[in-house]
Each structure stands twice: as structure tokens, then as C-alpha cells.
């Protein structure tokens, strides 16, 4: 069965609004989760590393004030895209590691009109 | 810095035949892992095969095997007896430490019936 879930699977929003994406670990506690972004026909790019109970670590070029990450519990990390713009339209994937194995969520397709 | 290069944007193979997907990487680390992931149209990332850099023996998983040439920093994936369900995007990836997973740009594999 699924190890990682994401909600919603797809979302369409208007430019300027904020969108929250949830990533849940279903079977175990995850102190660290990873957020990736995948533009059409491109590879996955790591955006940030989400740490439970502390601030996320962002990759170079990723605006922390625009992509807010909250990892408030050991089973949930959220990514909020604030003041979304059409260029933020992408496929967002979360990932976590358990017992040295990496699991990926099914992804969330964000479309900003 | 880590880089992963997949020089074949697209490949095709006849059903039941064998195909090899190329990947080269560059890392300054001595301890690292290499992966091949499959991303079907559903966009769910699926681990195909994993190789620890310290192991000389090439990893094998059923019809999937790798040719790991450490000195040449090459990590190709061979798919034997190709099946229609193998059609997908394939990403080569490298990981150092506990977290950092870097992906190549992907190879789209088409399986011809």
C-alpha cells in the first residue's frame, strides 16, 4: 500500500492566491521530508528539506518566503505556495526516507491561472 | 557539486528486446549511491534499481541490471525482455549523505509492440 500521500492531487487557483499542499507519511514517523518540483518534461529539482520541529532548509534559488514549509508533526509536512503566479505552475512531489529507503508521494499538479 | 547526465532524451525498443539507457555522473564524494527511477504517466516515482558505490558487483533486479563503471563514472541501465509496461520516463540519480538526491534530465522510453 501507499507509504506517502499527498493532498490535493491537483489544484487550480487564480494568480495571487495561496495554495497549501499536504504530504503525509502513512505508516511511520518521518523526521525529514523533501519537497521537489518538476516542470513539464523536466527533471525533479529539490526545493527544500523539511525537518520536524525546526525550520526547513531551502535550496539555492528557492524563495523561503514564497514557499512556506511547515513540518509540525512526524507524519505531516505542508508546502504553501504564497501569492502564486502562473510560473509556479508545476508538479510538486514530496519524499521521505525510512529505514534507508526513499519513498515518493504521488505528486500534486498545481495550475495557476 | 553533483551532476547527473542522461544524454538520451528519448529511446525506443521493440517488445521483448533489450535496451540500455546511459547515465554519467560526477561527484567529489567517495561514498555515494546511484539509482534508476521510473516515472510512468501517473507521475508516481518508482525505484527500479539501486547501487552502492562501494560495491563492485553490478546490481540486478529481475529484468533490470546496471553496468556500473566507477572509474568512468558511468551507470547505465539495461532492460531485458522489454515489456509494454516498461514504457515511462527513466531518471538516473545520485545521492551523497543522508539527503541529497540529484536527478538527471531523464530518458523517455517507448516500447514498440
Boltz contact constraints between the chains, C-beta under 6 A:
constraints:
  - contact:
      token1: [A, 43]
      token2: [B, 103]
      max_distance: 6.0
  - contact:
      token1: [A, 43]
      token2: [B, 105]
      max_distance: 6.0
  - contact:
      token1: [A, 43]
      token2: [B, 106]
      max_distance: 6.0
  - contact:
      token1: [A, 44]
      token2: [B, 103]
      max_distance: 6.0
  - contact:
      token1: [A, 49]
      token2: [B, 99]
      max_distance: 6.0
  - contact:
      token1: [A, 104]
      token2: [B, 45]
      max_distance: 6.0
  - contact:
      token1: [A, 106]
      token2: [B, 44]
      max_distance: 6.0
  - contact:
      token1: [A, 107]
      token2: [B, 43]
      max_distance: 6.0
